């Protein structure tokens, strides 16, 4: 899946939303090339809902726990 900025403005695909799309989610792995057009508000709302199930991994610190870190 790829998130892109569309070249043309379409209506947002979210149910009940009347805004124009700011982003398009393109899926080229399906048998048919499916695209979902979303406005900025709906994309942020989707991100918040997905983040309840999937959390990003922590970034590893430059040193191990208990090891001395010298900035020099």
C-alpha positions in Angstrom: 0.0 0.0 0.0 1.2 3.5 -0.8 -0.2 6.8 0.5 0.0 9.6 -2.1 -1.3 13.1 -2.9 -3.8 12.8 -5.7 -3.4 14.8 -8.9 -7.2 15.5 -9.0 -9.6 16.2 -6.1 -12.3 13.6 -5.5 -14.9 13.3 -2.8 -13.7 11.7 0.4 -14.7 8.0 0.5 -15.4 8.0 4.3 -19.2 7.5 4.9 -20.9 10.8 5.7 -17.9 13.0 4.8 -18.5 15.8 2.2 -14.9 17.1 2.0 -12.6 16.7 -1.0 -9.7 14.2 -0.8 -6.2 15.3 0.2 -4.7 11.8 0.1 -5.2 8.6 -1.8 -4.3 5.1 -0.5 -3.3 2.9 -3.4 -3.2 -0.9 -3.2 -1.5 -2.5 -6.2 -1.4 -6.0 -4.8 -5.1 -6.7 -5.3 -6.5 -8.3 -8.4 -8.0 -4.9 -9.2 -6.2 -1.7 -8.4 -8.1 -0.4 -5.4 -7.8 3.2 -4.3 -9.3 4.9 -1.2 -9.6 8.7 -1.3 -9.5 10.4 2.2 -9.5 14.0 3.4 -7.0 15.2 6.0 -9.5 14.9 8.9 -10.6 11.3 8.0 -7.0 10.2 7.6 -6.1 11.5 11.0 -9.1 9.9 12.5 -8.2 6.6 10.8 -4.6 6.9 12.2 -5.9 7.4 15.7 -8.1 4.3 15.5 -5.3 2.1 14.0 -2.9 3.3 16.7 -5.1 1.7 19.3 -4.2 -1.7 17.9 -0.7 -1.2 16.5 1.9 0.8 18.4 5.2 1.9 16.9 8.4 0.1 18.2 10.7 2.0 20.5 13.9 3.5 19.2 17.0 1.8 20.6 19.2 4.1 22.7 22.8 4.7 21.6 24.0 2.8 24.7 23.0 -0.3 26.7 21.4 -0.1 30.1 24.0 0.1 32.8 26.8 0.9 30.4 28.7 4.2 30.7 28.0 6.6 27.8 30.8 9.1 27.0 29.9 12.1 24.8 33.5 12.8 23.8 
